Amino acid sequence: MLYYLFEYLEQQFQFPGATLFGFLTFRAAMAIILSLLISTIYGKRIIRFLQKQQVGETIRDLGLDGQVEKAGTPTMGGIIIILATLIPVLLLARLENIYIILLIVTTIWMGTIGFIDDYIKKFKNDKEGLKGRFKVLGQVGLGIIVGVTLYFHEDVTIKEKLPVEQQKVLLAENPDLPATKLFEAEEKSTKTTIPFVKGNEFDYSSLITWISPDLKKYAWVIFILVSIFIITAVSNGANLTDGIDGLAAGSSAIIVLTLGIFAWVSGNIIFSEYLNIMYIPNVEEITIYIAAFVGALVGFLWYNAYPAQVFMGDTGSLTIGGIIAVIAIAVRKEWLIPVLCGIFLAENLSVVMQVSYFKYTRKKYGEGKRIFKMSPLHHHYQKSGYHESKIVTRFWIIGILLAIISIVTLKIR
């Protein structure tokens, strides 16, 4: 809203300083500052409100250190993250941008699912919360919305560099040719990026066109199925990671900040040309959303760091996972998720491995055995005697390392 206000003031009155709002970097900086202020200043008020409503976490005794002390800590703190993200975005982003619209829908959609789950747990005294099938249905629904929008919306396009020989001819004829002229428009594309591979591009249509080239027109179905899978996997991974103070929020901030770099370079014609990556027009506006989201996560850590004064609950964890997944898909970096979101992946795999092995050994030997002392993975280390602050810090360090590796893939082919 402020973007449009100052744009109007600049056009009509040449208002001093109004042109600053035309710069992406300025609006991103304002977004992160504003979200930090909202989450830290008003976060305390939200925590007090949750305490008055007696929205305390019920801790099941798992024999872990510090569990007793955490009983009664307010949950549903994900509301802080959601509000601290959406308010700066509504004020500073270009709201007609399809990527911004999609992320706002994602935040509200996943936030609602998480809120319903937390509400059932706390106010209906149902420890199971929202039934798993309804959560999955919500994730699938969002995947369909995202996949359909990113494929069919007219503002979602990809521009790729012209063949090398054609570039040479154009540059020989006009040495001062703008970088934009070295790209060709592609109206609709199911192409994405694969790390560590020469050329680093993969077209989902190739999964079916080997049967018949005529099937390329149905490639959007594959794209939607991939979107559903990514959103479901990442949101569940974030949900499992939210088990000890500060782990999910800190890890997510690292991941989102890295995706912000990808969004910025992918939406910048000069850096796209230099890094030899696909240019995605208008995707750079996501940087505003990411800045606000990072600020909200860091501000939430003010109260969620050990010892936590509030838990994010499913309201926060499902929303975080959904946003990360949608950003990755939008910037065509979803195949980087196993690396970038390695913490989420490890947490997910630890649960799958634990449950599968327990069922297998119980069926074969009559007694279930475990791979880990407890799953998800962070509980295994708690059971091994590590303090949760040390676990969180080391997971963050690993997350930073994975983020650096992900950024390096821009040049390593």
C-alpha positions in Angstrom: 0.0 0.0 0.0 2.8 2.4 0.9 4.4 1.5 -2.5 1.4 2.7 -4.4 1.0 5.8 -2.1 4.6 7.0 -2.7 4.4 6.1 -6.4 1.4 8.4 -6.6 3.1 11.1 -4.6 6.2 10.9 -6.8 4.2 11.1 -10.1 1.8 13.9 -9.0 3.9 16.0 -6.6 7.5 15.0 -7.0 7.5 14.2 -3.3 11.0 14.2 -1.8 12.2 10.7 -1.0 9.2 9.0 -2.7 11.4 7.4 -5.3 13.1 5.2 -2.6 10.0 3.0 -2.6 10.7 2.1 -6.2 13.9 0.4 -5.2 13.6 -3.3 -4.3 16.5 -3.2 -1.8 15.0 -0.3 0.1 11.6 -1.9 0.4 13.2 -5.2 1.5 15.2 -3.4 4.2 12.0 -1.7 5.4 10.2 -5.0 5.4 12.7 -6.8 7.6 12.9 -3.9 10.0 9.1 -3.6 10.3 8.6 -7.3 10.7 11.2 -7.4 13.4 9.5 -4.6 15.3 6.1 -6.2 15.0 7.2 -9.6 16.1 9.3 -8.4 19.1 7.0 -5.5 20.3 3.6 -7.0 19.7 4.8 -10.6 20.1 4.8 -10.0 23.9 1.2 -8.9 23.8 0.1 -11.9 21.8 1.9 -14.2 24.2 0.0 -12.5 27.1 -3.3 -13.0 25.3 -2.5 -16.7 24.7 -1.7 -17.0 28.4 -5.0 -15.5 29.3 -6.8 -17.9 27.0 -4.9 -20.7 28.7 -3.5 -21.9 25.4 -0.7 -23.8 27.1 1.2 -26.7 25.7 0.4 -30.1 27.1 3.7 -32.0 27.4 3.6 -35.8 27.2 6.3 -37.2 29.5 8.9 -38.7 27.2 11.7 -38.8 29.8 13.5 -35.8 28.3 15.2 -33.1 30.3 13.2 -29.9 30.8 9.9 -31.3 29.8 8.2 -30.6 33.1 9.3 -27.0 33.1 7.8 -26.5 29.6 4.3 -27.6 30.5 1.9 -24.8 30.2 4.0 -22.7 27.8 1.7 -20.9 25.4 1.4 -22.4 21.9 -0.1 -21.1 18.7 2.7 -18.5 18.6 2.8 -19.0 14.8 0.2 -16.2 14.8 3.1 -13.8 15.6 5.0 -15.0 12.5 2.0 -14.8 10.2 1.1 -11.2 11.3 4.7 -10.0 11.3 5.0 -11.3 7.7 1.8 -10.2 6.2 1.6 -6.6 7.5 4.9 -5.5 6.0 4.1 -7.3 2.8 0.7 -5.6 2.5 2.4 -2.2 3.1 5.5 -2.5 1.0 5.1 -5.1 -1.8 3.5 -4.8 -5.2 0.3 -6.5 -4.5 -0.6 -7.2 -8.2 2.4 -9.4 -8.5 1.2 -13.0 -8.9 4.1 -14.4 -6.8 3.2 -12.2 -3.9 -0.5 -13.1 -4.2 0.4 -16.8 -4.2 2.5 -16.5 -1.1 -0.2 -14.5 0.8 -2.7 -17.3 -0.1 -0.2 -19.9 1.0 0.3 -18.2 4.4 -3.4 -17.8 5.1 -4.2 -21.3 3.8 -1.5 -23.2 5.8 -2.0 -20.9 8.8 -5.6 -21.8 8.8 -5.0 -25.5 8.7 -2.4 -25.2 11.5 -4.7 -23.0 13.6 -7.6 -25.5 13.3 -5.2 -28.3 14.4 -4.0 -26.3 17.4 -7.6 -25.1 18.2 -8.9 -28.7 18.3 -6.0 -29.8 20.6 -6.4 -26.9 23.1 -10.1 -26.1 23.1 -11.6 -29.4 22.2 -9.2 -31.4 24.4 -8.3 -33.7 21.6 -4.6 -34.5 21.7 -4.7 -35.8 18.1 -5.8 -32.5 16.7 -7.0 -32.2 13.1 -7.1 -35.7 11.5 -4.1 -36.5 9.4 -6.2 -37.0 6.3 -7.6 -33.5 6.5 -4.1 -32.0 6.9 -3.0 -33.9 3.8 -6.1 -32.8 1.9 -5.3 -29.2 2.7 -1.7 -29.6 1.6 -2.8 -31.3 -1.6 -5.3 -28.5 -2.2 -2.6 -25.9 -1.9 -0.3 -27.9 -4.2 -3.0 -27.9 -6.9 -3.5 -24.1 -6.5 0.2 -23.4 -6.7 0.8 -25.8 -9.6 -2.1 -24.5 -11.7 -1.2 -20.9 -11.0 2.5 -21.2 -11.8 1.7 -23.0 -15.0 -1.3 -21.3 -16.4 -1.1 -17.7 -15.1 -0.1 -15.3 -17.9 2.4 -13.4 -15.7 4.4 -16.5 -15.0 7.0 -17.0 -17.7 10.7 -18.0 -18.0 13.2 -16.4 -20.3 16.2 -18.4 -21.4 19.4 -17.3 -23.2 19.5 -17.6 -26.9 21.7 -20.3 -28.4 25.4 -19.3 -28.2 25.8 -19.0 -32.0 22.8 -16.6 -32.2 24.2 -14.6 -29.3 27.6 -14.2 -31.1 25.8 -13.0 -34.3 23.8 -10.4 -32.4 26.8 -9.2 -30.4 28.9 -8.9 -33.5 26.2 -6.8 -35.2 25.6 -4.7 -32.1 28.4 -4.8 -29.4 26.3 -2.6 -27.1 23.2 -4.8 -27.2 21.4 -4.9 -23.9 21.4 -8.1 -21.9 17.6 -8.4 -22.3 18.1 -9.0 -26.0 20.2 -12.1 -25.4 17.1 -13.9 -23.9 14.1 -15.3 -25.6 10.7 -15.5 -24.1 9.0 -18.8 -23.3 5.4 -18.3 -22.6 4.9 -21.4 -20.5 7.5 -23.8 -19.2 7.7 -26.9 -17.0 11.5 -26.5 -16.7 13.3 -26.4 -13.4 16.9 -26.4 -12.1 18.8 -29.4 -11.0 22.0 -28.8 -9.0 25.5 -30.1 -9.9 24.4 -31.0 -13.4 25.9 -29.4 -16.6 23.3 -27.2 -18.2 21.4 -27.6 -14.8 18.0 -27.6 -16.4 15.3 -30.3 -16.5 12.0 -30.3 -18.2 9.2 -32.2 -16.4 7.7 -32.8 -19.8 10.5 -35.2 -20.6 9.0 -37.7 -18.1 6.2 -38.3 -20.5 7.3 -37.1 -24.0 9.5 -40.2 -24.3 6.3 -42.1 -24.8 5.0 -39.7 -27.4 5.9 -36.1 -28.2 2.2 -35.3 -28.3 2.0 -35.7 -24.6 4.0 -32.5 -23.9 0.7 -30.6 -23.7 -0.1 -32.6 -20.5 3.2 -31.8 -18.8 1.3 -29.4 -16.5 -0.1 -32.5 -14.8 3.4 -33.6 -13.8 4.2 -30.1 -12.6 1.1 -30.0 -10.4 1.9 -33.5 -8.9 5.5 -32.3 -8.1 4.1 -29.2 -6.4 1.8 -31.3 -4.3 4.7 -33.6 -3.3 7.1 -30.7 -2.4 4.5 -28.8 -0.4 3.4 -31.9 1.6 7.0 -33.1 2.3 8.4 -29.7 3.3 5.5 -28.6 5.5 5.6 -32.0 7.3 9.3 -31.7 7.7 9.0 -28.3 9.3 6.3 -29.6 11.5 8.5 -32.4 12.8 11.5 -30.1 13.2 9.5 -28.0 15.6 10.3 -30.0 18.7 12.8 -28.0 20.7 13.2 -24.3 21.4 14.4 -22.3 18.5 15.2 -25.2 16.1 12.4 -24.7 13.5 12.4 -20.9 13.5 16.2 -20.6 13.3 16.7 -23.3 10.6 13.8 -21.8 8.6 15.3 -18.3 8.7 18.6 -19.7 7.2 16.7 -21.6 4.5 14.5 -18.6 3.6 17.3 -16.2 3.5 19.1 -18.5 1.0 16.0 -18.7 -1.2 15.9 -14.9 -1.1 19.3 -14.8 -2.8 18.0 -17.2 -5.5 14.8 -15.1 -6.0 16.9 -11.9 -6.4 19.4 -13.3 -8.9 16.7 -15.2 -10.9 14.6 -12.0 -11.2 17.6 -9.8 -12.2 18.4 -9.9 -15.9 22.1 -9.0 -15.4 22.9 -11.6 -12.7 20.8 -14.2 -14.6 23.0 -13.6 -17.7 26.2 -13.6 -15.7 25.4 -16.8 -13.7 23.9 -18.5 -16.8 20.6 -19.3 -15.1 17.1 -19.0 -16.2 15.6 -15.5 -15.9 12.2 -15.4 -14.3 10.6 -12.0 -14.8 8.8 -10.4 -11.8 10.0 -13.1 -9.4 12.4 -10.6 -7.7 9.4 -9.2 -5.9 9.4 -12.3 -3.7 12.4 -10.7 -2.0 10.1 -8.3 -0.2 8.1 -11.3 1.2 11.2 -13.2 2.1 12.6 -10.1 3.9 9.4 -9.8 6.0 9.4 -13.5 6.7 13.0 -13.6 7.8 12.4 -10.7 10.1 9.3 -12.4 11.5 11.2 -15.6 12.2 14.1 -13.8 13.9 11.7 -11.7 15.9 9.9 -14.9 17.0 13.2 -16.3 18.1 13.3 -13.5 20.7 10.7 -15.4 22.6 11.2 -18.9 21.3 14.9 -19.3 22.0 15.7 -21.4 25.1 13.9 -21.3 27.4 11.0 -20.7 25.2 8.2 -18.3 26.3 6.0 -19.4 23.4 5.8 -22.3 21.0 4.8 -21.8 17.3 2.5 -24.8 17.2 1.2 -26.2 14.0 -0.1 -22.7 13.2 3.5 -21.7 12.7 5.3 -24.9 11.6 2.9 -25.8 8.8 2.9 -22.3 7.5 6.7 -22.1 7.5 7.0 -25.3 5.5 4.3 -24.3 3.0 6.0 -20.9 2.4 9.4 -22.4 1.9 8.0 -25.0 -0.5 6.1 -22.4 -2.6 9.1 -20.1 -2.8 11.4 -22.9 -3.9 8.9 -24.0 -6.6 8.4 -20.4 -7.8 12.1 -19.8 -8.3 12.5 -23.2 -9.8 14.9 -24.5 -7.2 12.7 -27.3 -5.7 15.4 -29.9 -6.5 17.7 -28.1 -4.2 15.4 -28.8 -1.2 17.1 -32.1 -0.2 20.3 -30.0 0.2 19.0 -26.7 1.4 16.3 -28.2 3.7 18.6 -31.0 4.8 17.6 -30.5 8.5 13.9 -31.0 7.5 14.8 -34.1 5.4 16.9 -35.7 8.2 14.0 -35.2 10.7 11.5 -36.6 8.2 13.7 -39.6 7.4 14.4 -40.4 11.0 10.7 -40.8 11.7 10.1 -42.9 8.6 13.1 -45.1 9.4 12.2 -45.5 13.0 8.6 -46.4 12.4 9.4 -48.7 9.4 12.1 -50.6 11.3 10.0 -50.9 14.4 7.1 -52.4 12.5 9.5 -54.7 10.5 11.3 -56.1 13.6 8.0 -56.5 15.5 6.6 -58.5 12.6 9.7 -60.6 12.1 10.9 -61.1 15.7 7.8 -60.4 17.7 9.5 -57.5 19.4 9.9 -54.0 17.9 13.4 -52.6 17.7 14.5 -49.0 17.2 17.3 -47.4 15.2 17.3 -44.2 17.2 16.7 -43.7 20.9 13.8 -41.5 19.9 12.6 -39.8 16.8 12.5 -37.2 15.3 16.3 -36.9 15.2 16.7 -34.0 17.7 15.1 -36.2 20.4 17.7 -38.9 19.8 20.4 -36.4 20.7 18.4 -35.3 23.8 18.2 -38.9 24.9 21.9 -39.1 24.3 22.5 -36.4 26.9 23.0 -33.3 24.8 21.4 -30.1 26.1 18.8 -28.8 23.6 20.6 -25.4 23.2 23.7 -27.3 22.0 21.6 -29.4 19.6 19.9 -26.3 18.2 23.1 -24.4 17.7 24.8 -27.4 15.9 21.8 -27.9 13.7 21.9 -24.2 12.8 25.6 -24.6 11.9 24.8 -27.5 9.7 21.9 -25.5 8.2 24.4 -22.6 7.3 26.8 -25.1 5.7 24.0 -26.6 3.6 22.9 -23.1 2.6 26.4 -22.2 1.5 26.6 -25.4 -0.6 23.2 -24.5 -2.1 24.4 -21.1 -3.1 27.6 -22.5 -4.6 25.5 -24.6 -7.0 24.8 -21.4 -8.9 28.3 -21.8 -10.4 29.2 -25.5 -9.8 27.7 -27.5 -12.7 
